[in-house]
Amino acid sequence: MGTDNRSSHSDWLQRLDYTGKRVAQIGESGVMRTALDELGSGPVRWAVDAAHRNADQILQEVPSLGTGPLQAALVRQGTELVALITLLELHGVTVPDGMPTVERRIIADFVHRRVPIEDVWRGNRASHQWWQQELFEVCDRLCEPTRRGGESQRIAQTTLGVFNALSTRINEAFIDESKRWVSTQTAIEDEAVRKVLSDDFAGDEGQVAEVLRYDFTGWSHMAAIAWIADERAATSDLHGVAEGYLRELGATKRVAIRQGGALAWAWGSFRSDPGSAPWAAISEPPDGVRVAFGALREGLDGFRQSHVEAQKVYQLAVGHPSINGQLLNYRSLGLVTLLLENPQAAERFAVDLLGDLFGPEIRLRELRDTLLVYIETRSPQAVAHRIHVARNTVGYRIRQAEGILGFTVLERPSELWCALVIADALTGPDPANG
């Protein structure tokens, strides 16, 4: 569909390609279809890969934009859209004005999660700089030397124009969505909850309780955070999922607040500790959904503290794929969150103690798993039963691990247990098997 004029100034674009595997997040969009028609599959594949790399860079610089898997996927959708629009503009194809649906969805998520507009600007500026540099580099590689100067100038002008237009759309959409959102009941309840969670809250507790239809004083509280952990999963009732689990555990009253489309906060009030019995019979969440729970805490301070604990478990699970399970409890993971509060220091401690036993390979994980259970049980027979291997295999693994460590397991059991927990949280699956 491209004209001769287009090919004369953008033939280097058509030589772009990416041979790896990247799944486009906006595969059925109008912009994607136009890009495939005008540019071809090679440049589109390159754009999708580059967009994902750009998203990684943005999320590293501005973490608030993507605090969970689905939020990060939305950012990738945005960078894909920008990549394709930029390539089309460079190819001489003007994309019609107006905010695409995906951009509106991303902005709505930012507003509902209370992401500051300043963070959105920071992400936009970082993306502009990244794309300009990326396109300069590929142009230097693919464009004839005599045309590089002119093409570099065109890249600078085009990216500036694309990102200026994007900034205008973001600003208008952010203002419109903020005006619409602030008057909703969910926003009013969200504001009340955030006031209570604030360290310097000195407002009318009774007024907040009335807004939330939830009492603080005289009750113990357990917080829950539910989120979509697999971007392929989808549920519009995350707040209902979180509230439902608190009901299963025996909460007398409950309150749940949506935080965008992929996250929900909830609390339940209890007269007494439900103990371990309800946990044994609790149902499984929908596929792709995970729930983190804080410990049961008393009063208004307990309402805050339990949420902080649930937040730590949530961040632990999102940041470390080796943390398994759909239902995660601070009672069982609190020590792990404490050990990993400073990931760099934790990794240094684990590497120093474990040496060559630290790593993602399956063989090393098997040795560490065996040592961990042995420290907890002090019984090779119990280890064999728990991890489903022969008794002789347990003994062999312990001797092999001790040879790597340079000391026996029970010489420093507490330190070793901490190092093993850190290692399994920080090392993902074996790349050869991932």
The 8 nearest C-alpha neighbors of each residue, nearest first, counted from 0:
[[1, 37, 2, 36, 38, 3, 5, 33],
 [0, 2, 37, 5, 3, 6, 38, 4],
 [3, 1, 5, 4, 6, 0, 7, 91],
 [2, 4, 6, 5, 7, 1, 8, 0],
 [5, 3, 7, 2, 6, 8, 1, 91],
 [4, 6, 2, 3, 7, 91, 90, 8],
 [5, 7, 10, 3, 9, 8, 4, 2],
 [6, 8, 4, 5, 9, 3, 10, 2],
 [9, 7, 6, 5, 10, 4, 90, 150],
 [8, 10, 6, 11, 12, 90, 7, 5],
 [9, 11, 6, 12, 13, 8, 7, 14],
 [12, 10, 14, 9, 13, 142, 141, 138],
 [13, 11, 9, 10, 14, 15, 42, 90],
 [14, 12, 15, 11, 10, 42, 38, 41],
 [15, 13, 11, 12, 16, 42, 10, 41],
 [14, 16, 42, 13, 12, 41, 45, 11],
 [17, 15, 41, 45, 42, 44, 14, 18],
 [16, 18, 45, 44, 19, 41, 48, 15],
 [17, 19, 16, 20, 44, 45, 41, 21],
 [20, 18, 17, 21, 48, 44, 45, 16],
 [21, 19, 22, 18, 17, 48, 44, 23],
 [20, 22, 48, 23, 19, 47, 44, 51],
 [21, 23, 24, 20, 47, 26, 48, 44],
 [22, 24, 26, 25, 47, 21, 79, 76],
 [23, 25, 76, 26, 22, 75, 72, 79],
 [26, 24, 28, 23, 27, 76, 31, 79],
 [25, 27, 23, 28, 24, 31, 32, 22],
 [26, 28, 25, 31, 29, 32, 30, 24],
 [29, 27, 31, 30, 25, 26, 32, 33],
 [28, 30, 32, 31, 33, 27, 34, 26],
 [29, 31, 33, 28, 32, 34, 83, 80],
 [32, 30, 34, 28, 29, 33, 26, 35],
 [31, 33, 29, 35, 34, 30, 36, 28],
 [34, 32, 30, 36, 31, 35, 37, 29],
 [33, 35, 31, 37, 38, 36, 32, 30],
 [34, 36, 39, 32, 33, 38, 37, 40],
 [37, 35, 33, 34, 39, 38, 32, 0],
 [36, 38, 34, 35, 0, 1, 33, 39],
 [39, 37, 34, 35, 36, 42, 13, 40],
 [40, 38, 35, 41, 36, 37, 42, 43],
 [39, 41, 43, 35, 42, 44, 38, 16],
 [42, 40, 16, 44, 43, 39, 15, 45],
 [43, 41, 15, 45, 16, 44, 40, 13],
 [42, 44, 46, 40, 45, 41, 47, 35],
 [45, 43, 41, 47, 42, 46, 17, 40],
 [44, 46, 17, 16, 42, 48, 43, 47],
 [45, 47, 43, 49, 44, 48, 82, 50],
 [46, 48, 50, 44, 49, 45, 79, 23],
 [49, 47, 45, 51, 50, 46, 21, 44],
 [48, 50, 52, 46, 51, 47, 45, 53],
 [51, 49, 53, 79, 78, 47, 48, 52],
 [52, 50, 54, 48, 53, 49, 75, 55],
 [51, 53, 49, 55, 54, 50, 56, 48],
 [52, 54, 50, 56, 51, 55, 49, 57],
 [55, 53, 51, 57, 56, 75, 52, 58],
 [56, 54, 52, 58, 53, 57, 59, 51],
 [55, 57, 53, 59, 54, 58, 60, 52],
 [58, 56, 54, 60, 59, 55, 122, 61],
 [59, 57, 62, 61, 55, 60, 56, 54],
 [58, 60, 56, 57, 62, 61, 55, 54],
 [59, 61, 57, 58, 62, 56, 122, 125],
 [60, 62, 58, 63, 59, 57, 64, 122],
 [63, 61, 58, 64, 59, 65, 60, 66],
 [64, 62, 65, 61, 66, 114, 118, 58],
 [65, 63, 62, 61, 66, 58, 114, 70],
 [64, 66, 71, 70, 63, 67, 62, 58],
 [65, 67, 63, 70, 64, 62, 71, 68],
 [66, 68, 70, 65, 69, 71, 317, 228],
 [69, 67, 71, 70, 228, 230, 72, 229],
 [68, 70, 72, 230, 71, 67, 261, 73],
 [71, 69, 65, 73, 67, 72, 68, 66],
 [70, 72, 65, 74, 68, 69, 73, 67],
 [71, 73, 69, 75, 70, 74, 68, 76],
 [74, 72, 76, 70, 75, 71, 105, 69],
 [73, 75, 77, 71, 76, 72, 54, 78],
 [76, 74, 72, 78, 77, 73, 54, 51],
 [77, 75, 73, 79, 24, 74, 78, 25],
 [76, 78, 74, 80, 75, 79, 81, 73],
 [77, 79, 50, 81, 75, 80, 76, 82],
 [80, 78, 50, 82, 76, 77, 81, 47],
 [79, 81, 77, 83, 78, 82, 84, 76],
 [82, 80, 78, 84, 79, 83, 85, 77],
 [83, 81, 79, 85, 80, 84, 46, 78],
 [82, 84, 86, 80, 85, 81, 87, 79],
 [83, 85, 87, 81, 86, 82, 88, 80],
 [86, 84, 88, 82, 83, 87, 81, 89],
 [87, 85, 89, 83, 88, 84, 90, 82],
 [86, 88, 90, 92, 84, 89, 85, 83],
 [89, 87, 91, 92, 85, 90, 86, 93],
 [88, 90, 86, 91, 87, 85, 157, 9],
 [91, 89, 87, 88, 9, 5, 92, 86],
 [90, 92, 88, 89, 5, 87, 93, 9],
 [91, 93, 87, 88, 90, 94, 89, 37],
 [94, 92, 88, 95, 91, 87, 84, 90],
 [93, 95, 92, 96, 84, 88, 87, 30],
 [96, 94, 93, 97, 98, 92, 30, 99],
 [97, 95, 94, 98, 164, 93, 99, 168],
 [98, 96, 99, 95, 168, 94, 100, 164],
 [97, 99, 102, 168, 100, 103, 96, 101],
 [100, 98, 102, 101, 97, 103, 30, 80],
 [99, 101, 103, 102, 104, 98, 105, 28],
 [100, 102, 104, 103, 99, 105, 77, 76],
 [103, 101, 105, 104, 99, 100, 106, 98],
 [104, 102, 106, 100, 105, 101, 107, 99],
 [103, 105, 101, 107, 102, 106, 100, 108],
 [104, 106, 102, 108, 103, 107, 73, 101],
 [107, 105, 109, 103, 108, 104, 173, 102],
 [108, 106, 104, 110, 109, 105, 103, 111],
 [107, 109, 259, 105, 111, 106, 110, 112],
 [110, 108, 106, 114, 112, 107, 111, 113],
 [111, 109, 113, 107, 112, 108, 114, 106],
 [110, 112, 259, 108, 113, 109, 258, 107],
 [113, 111, 258, 109, 259, 110, 114, 108],
 [114, 112, 110, 111, 115, 109, 258, 108],
 [113, 115, 109, 112, 110, 116, 63, 118],
 [116, 114, 117, 118, 113, 119, 109, 110],
 [115, 117, 119, 118, 120, 114, 173, 109],
 [118, 116, 120, 115, 119, 121, 114, 122],
 [119, 117, 121, 116, 120, 115, 122, 61],
 [118, 120, 116, 122, 117, 121, 123, 115],
 [121, 119, 123, 117, 118, 122, 124, 116],
 [122, 120, 118, 124, 119, 123, 125, 117],
 [123, 121, 119, 125, 120, 124, 57, 126],
 [122, 124, 120, 126, 121, 125, 119, 127],
 [125, 123, 127, 121, 126, 122, 120, 128],
 [124, 126, 122, 128, 123, 127, 121, 129],
 [125, 127, 129, 123, 124, 128, 122, 130],
 [128, 126, 124, 130, 129, 125, 131, 123],
 [127, 129, 125, 131, 126, 130, 132, 124],
 [130, 128, 126, 132, 127, 131, 133, 125],
 [131, 129, 133, 127, 132, 128, 134, 126],
 [130, 132, 134, 128, 133, 129, 135, 127],
 [131, 133, 135, 129, 130, 134, 136, 128],
 [134, 132, 130, 136, 135, 131, 129, 137],
 [133, 135, 137, 131, 136, 132, 138, 130],
 [136, 134, 132, 138, 133, 137, 151, 131],
 [135, 137, 139, 133, 134, 138, 132, 140],
 [138, 136, 140, 134, 139, 135, 141, 133],
 [137, 139, 135, 142, 141, 140, 136, 134],
 [140, 138, 136, 137, 142, 141, 135, 147],
 [139, 141, 137, 138, 142, 136, 143, 135],
 [140, 142, 138, 11, 139, 137, 143, 14],
 [141, 143, 138, 11, 139, 147, 140, 144],
 [142, 144, 146, 145, 147, 141, 139, 140],
 [145, 143, 147, 146, 142, 139, 148, 141],
 [144, 146, 143, 147, 148, 142, 149, 150],
 [147, 145, 144, 149, 143, 148, 150, 142],
 [148, 146, 150, 144, 149, 151, 145, 142],
 [149, 147, 151, 150, 146, 152, 145, 144],
 [148, 150, 152, 151, 147, 146, 153, 145],
 [149, 151, 153, 147, 152, 148, 154, 146],
 [152, 150, 154, 148, 153, 149, 147, 135],
 [151, 153, 155, 149, 150, 154, 156, 148],
 [152, 154, 150, 156, 151, 155, 157, 149],
 [155, 153, 151, 157, 152, 156, 158, 150],
 [154, 156, 152, 153, 158, 157, 159, 151],
 [157, 155, 153, 159, 154, 158, 160, 152],
 [158, 156, 160, 154, 159, 155, 153, 161],
 [157, 159, 161, 160, 155, 156, 154, 162],
 [160, 158, 156, 162, 157, 161, 163, 155],
 [159, 161, 157, 163, 158, 162, 164, 156],
 [162, 160, 158, 164, 159, 163, 157, 165],
 [161, 163, 165, 164, 159, 160, 166, 158],
 [164, 162, 166, 160, 165, 161, 159, 167],
 [163, 165, 167, 161, 162, 166, 160, 168],
 [166, 164, 162, 168, 163, 167, 169, 161],
 [167, 165, 163, 169, 164, 168, 162, 170],
 [166, 168, 164, 170, 165, 169, 171, 163],
 [169, 167, 165, 171, 166, 170, 172, 164],
 [170, 168, 166, 172, 167, 171, 173, 165],
 [169, 171, 173, 167, 168, 172, 166, 174],
 [172, 170, 168, 174, 173, 169, 175, 167],
 [171, 173, 175, 169, 174, 170, 176, 168],
 [174, 172, 170, 176, 171, 175, 169, 177],
 [173, 175, 177, 171, 172, 176, 178, 170],
 [176, 174, 172, 178, 177, 173, 171, 179],
 [175, 177, 179, 173, 178, 174, 180, 172],
 [176, 178, 180, 174, 179, 175, 181, 173],
 [179, 177, 175, 176, 180, 181, 174, 182],
 [178, 180, 176, 177, 181, 182, 175, 183],
 [181, 179, 177, 183, 182, 178, 176, 186],
 [180, 182, 186, 178, 183, 179, 177, 187],
 [181, 183, 180, 179, 184, 186, 187, 178],
 [184, 182, 186, 185, 180, 181, 187, 179],
 [183, 185, 187, 186, 188, 182, 181, 189],
 [184, 186, 188, 183, 187, 189, 256, 257],
 [187, 185, 189, 183, 184, 188, 181, 190],
 [186, 188, 184, 190, 189, 185, 191, 183],
 [189, 187, 191, 185, 190, 186, 211, 184],
 [188, 190, 186, 192, 191, 187, 185, 193],
 [191, 189, 193, 187, 188, 192, 186, 194],
 [192, 190, 188, 194, 189, 193, 207, 187],
 [193, 191, 189, 195, 194, 190, 196, 188],
 [194, 192, 196, 190, 195, 191, 197, 189],
 [193, 195, 191, 197, 192, 196, 200, 190],
 [194, 196, 192, 193, 197, 200, 191, 303],
 [197, 195, 193, 303, 194, 192, 198, 200],
 [196, 198, 194, 200, 195, 199, 193, 303],
 [199, 197, 200, 196, 195, 194, 303, 201],
 [198, 200, 197, 201, 194, 196, 195, 202],
 [201, 199, 197, 198, 202, 195, 194, 196],
 [202, 200, 199, 203, 204, 195, 194, 198],
 [201, 203, 200, 204, 194, 195, 207, 206],
 [202, 204, 206, 205, 207, 201, 208, 200],
 [203, 205, 207, 206, 202, 208, 195, 215],
 [206, 204, 208, 203, 207, 209, 214, 210],
 [205, 207, 209, 203, 208, 204, 210, 202],
 [208, 206, 210, 204, 209, 205, 191, 211],
 [207, 209, 205, 213, 211, 214, 206, 212],
 [208, 210, 212, 206, 207, 211, 205, 213],
 [211, 209, 207, 208, 212, 206, 188, 191],
 [210, 212, 213, 208, 209, 188, 207, 254],
 [213, 211, 209, 208, 210, 214, 254, 207],
 [212, 214, 208, 211, 252, 215, 254, 209],
 [215, 213, 208, 216, 212, 218, 268, 205],
 [216, 214, 299, 298, 218, 217, 213, 208],
 [217, 215, 298, 218, 299, 214, 297, 219],
 [216, 218, 298, 215, 219, 297, 214, 270],
 [217, 219, 216, 298, 270, 269, 268, 215],
 [220, 218, 297, 269, 296, 268, 298, 295],
 [221, 219, 268, 296, 302, 295, 267, 297],
 [220, 222, 295, 267, 266, 305, 293, 294],
 [223, 221, 266, 306, 293, 305, 265, 292],
 [222, 224, 292, 265, 291, 309, 264, 266],
 [223, 225, 264, 291, 290, 263, 265, 309],
 [226, 224, 290, 263, 241, 289, 262, 237],
 [225, 227, 262, 261, 289, 288, 228, 263],
 [226, 228, 288, 261, 229, 287, 69, 289],
 [227, 229, 287, 288, 68, 226, 289, 230],
 [230, 228, 287, 231, 232, 227, 68, 69],
 [229, 231, 69, 232, 68, 228, 72, 227],
 [232, 230, 229, 233, 287, 69, 228, 227],
 [233, 231, 287, 230, 229, 227, 286, 234],
 [232, 234, 231, 235, 227, 230, 287, 261],
 [235, 233, 236, 237, 232, 227, 261, 260],
 [234, 236, 237, 233, 260, 261, 238, 239],
 [235, 237, 239, 238, 234, 240, 257, 241],
 [238, 236, 240, 239, 263, 235, 225, 241],
 [239, 237, 263, 241, 255, 240, 236, 257],
 [238, 240, 242, 236, 237, 241, 243, 255],
 [239, 241, 237, 243, 238, 242, 236, 244],
 [242, 240, 238, 243, 244, 239, 225, 265],
 [241, 243, 239, 245, 244, 240, 265, 255],
 [244, 242, 246, 240, 241, 245, 239, 247],
 [245, 243, 247, 246, 241, 242, 248, 240],
 [244, 246, 248, 242, 247, 243, 250, 267],
 [245, 247, 243, 250, 249, 244, 248, 242],
 [248, 246, 244, 249, 245, 243, 281, 277],
 [247, 249, 245, 246, 277, 250, 244, 273],
 [248, 250, 246, 247, 251, 245, 273, 269],
 [251, 249, 267, 246, 269, 268, 245, 252],
 [252, 250, 268, 269, 249, 253, 267, 246],
 [253, 251, 268, 250, 267, 213, 254, 269],
 [252, 254, 267, 266, 242, 268, 250, 255],
 [253, 255, 266, 265, 267, 213, 211, 256],
 [254, 256, 265, 238, 264, 242, 266, 253],
 [257, 255, 264, 263, 238, 265, 189, 258],
 [258, 256, 263, 238, 259, 262, 264, 255],
 [259, 257, 112, 262, 263, 111, 256, 260],
 [258, 260, 108, 111, 112, 261, 257, 262],
 [259, 261, 262, 108, 258, 235, 257, 237],
 [260, 262, 227, 226, 259, 69, 70, 258],
 [261, 263, 226, 258, 225, 259, 260, 257],
 [264, 262, 257, 238, 258, 225, 256, 224],
 [265, 263, 224, 256, 255, 223, 257, 225],
 [264, 266, 255, 223, 254, 222, 241, 242],
 [267, 265, 222, 254, 221, 253, 223, 255],
 [266, 268, 253, 250, 221, 220, 245, 252],
 [269, 267, 220, 250, 252, 219, 251, 218],
 [270, 268, 219, 250, 271, 251, 218, 220],
 [269, 271, 218, 219, 268, 272, 251, 217],
 [272, 270, 269, 273, 219, 218, 274, 295],
 [271, 273, 274, 269, 295, 270, 219, 275],
 [274, 272, 271, 248, 275, 249, 277, 276],
 [275, 273, 272, 276, 277, 278, 271, 248],
 [274, 276, 278, 277, 273, 279, 272, 280],
 [275, 277, 278, 279, 274, 280, 273, 248],
 [278, 276, 279, 248, 280, 275, 281, 273],
 [277, 279, 281, 280, 275, 276, 248, 274],
 [278, 280, 277, 276, 281, 275, 282, 248],
 [281, 279, 277, 278, 282, 276, 247, 248],
 [280, 282, 278, 279, 277, 247, 283, 244],
 [283, 281, 280, 284, 244, 247, 278, 279],
 [282, 284, 285, 281, 325, 326, 286, 289],
 [285, 283, 288, 286, 282, 289, 325, 240],
 [286, 284, 288, 287, 283, 289, 234, 240],
 [287, 285, 288, 284, 232, 229, 289, 283],
 [286, 288, 229, 232, 228, 227, 285, 289],
 [287, 289, 227, 228, 286, 285, 226, 284],
 [290, 288, 325, 226, 225, 326, 228, 227],
 [289, 291, 225, 326, 224, 327, 325, 226],
 [292, 290, 327, 224, 309, 223, 313, 328],
 [293, 291, 223, 309, 328, 222, 329, 327],
 [292, 294, 309, 305, 308, 329, 222, 221],
 [293, 295, 305, 221, 329, 296, 330, 292],
 [294, 296, 221, 220, 219, 305, 293, 272],
 [297, 295, 301, 219, 220, 305, 294, 221],
 [298, 296, 219, 301, 220, 218, 300, 299],
 [297, 299, 216, 301, 215, 300, 218, 219],
 [298, 300, 302, 215, 301, 216, 303, 297],
 [301, 299, 303, 302, 298, 304, 297, 296],
 [300, 302, 296, 297, 304, 298, 303, 299],
 [303, 301, 299, 220, 300, 305, 304, 298],
 [304, 302, 300, 306, 301, 196, 305, 307],
 [305, 303, 301, 307, 306, 302, 300, 308],
 [304, 306, 293, 308, 222, 307, 294, 303],
 [307, 305, 222, 309, 303, 308, 304, 310],
 [308, 306, 310, 304, 305, 309, 311, 303],
 [309, 307, 293, 305, 311, 310, 306, 329],
 [308, 310, 293, 292, 306, 312, 291, 311],
 [311, 309, 313, 307, 308, 312, 306, 314],
 [312, 310, 308, 314, 313, 309, 315, 307],
 [311, 313, 315, 309, 310, 314, 291, 316],
 [314, 312, 310, 316, 315, 311, 291, 309],
 [315, 313, 317, 311, 316, 312, 318, 310],
 [314, 316, 312, 318, 313, 317, 319, 311],
 [315, 317, 313, 319, 314, 322, 318, 312],
 [318, 316, 314, 315, 319, 313, 67, 320],
 [317, 319, 315, 316, 314, 320, 313, 67],
 [318, 320, 316, 321, 317, 424, 322, 315],
 [321, 319, 322, 316, 427, 318, 317, 323],
 [320, 322, 319, 424, 323, 427, 423, 426],
 [323, 321, 320, 316, 319, 424, 324, 315],
 [324, 322, 321, 325, 320, 316, 327, 326],
 [325, 323, 326, 327, 322, 289, 316, 290],
 [324, 326, 289, 290, 327, 288, 284, 323],
 [327, 325, 290, 324, 289, 291, 328, 284],
 [328, 326, 291, 290, 292, 325, 324, 329],
 [327, 329, 292, 330, 331, 291, 332, 293],
 [330, 328, 333, 332, 293, 331, 294, 292],
 [329, 331, 328, 333, 332, 294, 293, 334],
 [330, 332, 329, 328, 333, 334, 327, 335],
 [333, 331, 329, 335, 334, 330, 328, 336],
 [334, 332, 329, 336, 335, 330, 331, 337],
 [333, 335, 337, 336, 332, 338, 331, 329],
 [334, 336, 338, 332, 337, 333, 339, 420],
 [337, 335, 333, 339, 334, 338, 340, 332],
 [336, 338, 334, 335, 340, 339, 333, 341],
 [337, 339, 335, 336, 340, 334, 345, 421],
 [340, 338, 342, 336, 341, 337, 345, 335],
 [339, 341, 337, 338, 342, 336, 345, 335],
 [340, 342, 339, 344, 343, 345, 338, 337],
 [343, 341, 345, 339, 344, 340, 346, 338],
 [342, 344, 346, 345, 341, 347, 339, 348],
 [343, 345, 347, 346, 341, 342, 348, 339],
 [346, 344, 342, 348, 343, 347, 339, 341],
 [345, 347, 349, 343, 348, 344, 350, 342],
 [346, 348, 344, 350, 345, 349, 351, 343],
 [349, 347, 345, 351, 346, 350, 344, 352],
 [350, 348, 418, 346, 352, 351, 347, 353],
 [351, 349, 354, 347, 353, 352, 348, 346],
 [350, 352, 348, 349, 354, 353, 347, 346],
 [351, 353, 349, 350, 354, 348, 418, 415],
 [354, 352, 356, 350, 357, 349, 351, 404],
 [353, 355, 350, 356, 351, 352, 357, 404],
 [356, 354, 357, 353, 403, 358, 404, 350],
 [355, 357, 353, 354, 363, 358, 403, 404],
 [358, 356, 355, 353, 354, 350, 422, 363],
 [357, 359, 360, 426, 356, 363, 355, 422],
 [360, 358, 429, 426, 428, 427, 361, 364],
 [361, 359, 429, 363, 362, 358, 364, 428],
 [360, 362, 364, 363, 429, 365, 359, 428],
 [363, 361, 365, 360, 364, 366, 359, 367],
 [364, 362, 366, 365, 360, 361, 356, 367],
 [363, 365, 361, 367, 366, 362, 368, 360],
 [366, 364, 368, 362, 363, 367, 361, 369],
 [365, 367, 363, 369, 364, 368, 396, 400],
 [366, 368, 364, 370, 369, 365, 371, 363],
 [369, 367, 365, 371, 370, 366, 364, 372],
 [368, 370, 366, 367, 372, 371, 373, 365],
 [371, 369, 373, 367, 368, 372, 374, 366],
 [372, 370, 368, 374, 373, 369, 367, 416],
 [371, 373, 375, 374, 369, 370, 382, 376],
 [372, 374, 370, 377, 376, 375, 371, 382],
 [375, 373, 371, 377, 372, 376, 370, 412],
 [374, 376, 372, 373, 377, 371, 416, 378],
 [375, 377, 373, 378, 374, 372, 381, 382],
 [378, 376, 373, 374, 375, 379, 372, 381],
 [377, 379, 381, 376, 380, 373, 382, 374],
 [380, 378, 382, 381, 383, 393, 373, 390],
 [379, 381, 383, 378, 382, 390, 384, 393],
 [382, 380, 384, 378, 383, 379, 385, 376],
 [381, 383, 379, 385, 380, 384, 372, 373],
 [384, 382, 388, 380, 390, 381, 387, 386],
 [383, 385, 381, 387, 382, 386, 380, 388],
 [386, 384, 382, 383, 387, 381, 372, 388],
 [385, 387, 383, 384, 388, 382, 369, 368],
 [388, 386, 384, 383, 385, 389, 382, 390],
 [389, 387, 383, 386, 392, 390, 384, 393],
 [388, 390, 392, 391, 383, 393, 387, 384],
 [391, 389, 393, 383, 392, 380, 379, 388],
 [392, 390, 394, 393, 389, 395, 388, 383],
 [391, 393, 395, 389, 390, 394, 396, 388],
 [394, 392, 396, 390, 391, 395, 379, 397],
 [393, 395, 391, 397, 392, 396, 398, 390],
 [396, 394, 392, 398, 393, 397, 399, 391],
 [395, 397, 399, 393, 398, 394, 366, 400],
 [396, 398, 400, 394, 399, 395, 401, 393],
 [399, 397, 401, 395, 396, 400, 402, 394],
 [398, 400, 396, 402, 397, 401, 395, 403],
 [401, 399, 403, 397, 402, 398, 396, 404],
 [402, 400, 404, 398, 403, 407, 399, 406],
 [401, 403, 399, 400, 405, 404, 398, 406],
 [402, 404, 400, 401, 405, 355, 356, 399],
 [405, 403, 401, 406, 402, 353, 400, 354],
 [404, 406, 402, 403, 401, 407, 400, 353],
 [407, 405, 404, 401, 408, 410, 402, 403],
 [408, 406, 401, 410, 409, 405, 404, 411],
 [407, 409, 410, 412, 411, 401, 406, 370],
 [408, 410, 412, 411, 407, 374, 406, 413],
 [409, 411, 407, 408, 412, 406, 415, 413],
 [412, 410, 409, 414, 413, 415, 408, 407],
 [411, 413, 409, 415, 414, 416, 410, 408],
 [414, 412, 416, 415, 411, 417, 374, 418],
 [415, 413, 417, 416, 412, 411, 418, 352],
 [414, 416, 418, 412, 417, 413, 411, 419],
 [415, 417, 419, 413, 414, 418, 412, 371],
 [418, 416, 420, 414, 415, 419, 421, 413],
 [417, 419, 349, 415, 421, 420, 416, 422],
 [420, 418, 422, 416, 421, 417, 415, 367],
 [421, 419, 417, 423, 418, 422, 416, 424],
 [422, 420, 418, 424, 419, 423, 425, 417],
 [423, 421, 419, 425, 424, 420, 426, 418],
 [422, 424, 420, 426, 421, 425, 419, 321],
 [423, 425, 421, 422, 321, 319, 426, 420],
 [426, 424, 422, 423, 421, 319, 427, 346],
 [427, 425, 359, 423, 424, 422, 358, 428],
 [426, 428, 359, 321, 425, 320, 429, 424],
 [427, 429, 359, 433, 430, 426, 432, 360],
 [428, 430, 360, 359, 432, 431, 361, 433],
 [431, 429, 433, 432, 428, 359, 360, 427],
 [432, 430, 429, 433, 360, 428, 361, 359],
 [431, 433, 429, 430, 428, 361, 360, 359],
 [432, 430, 431, 428, 429, 427, 359, 360]]
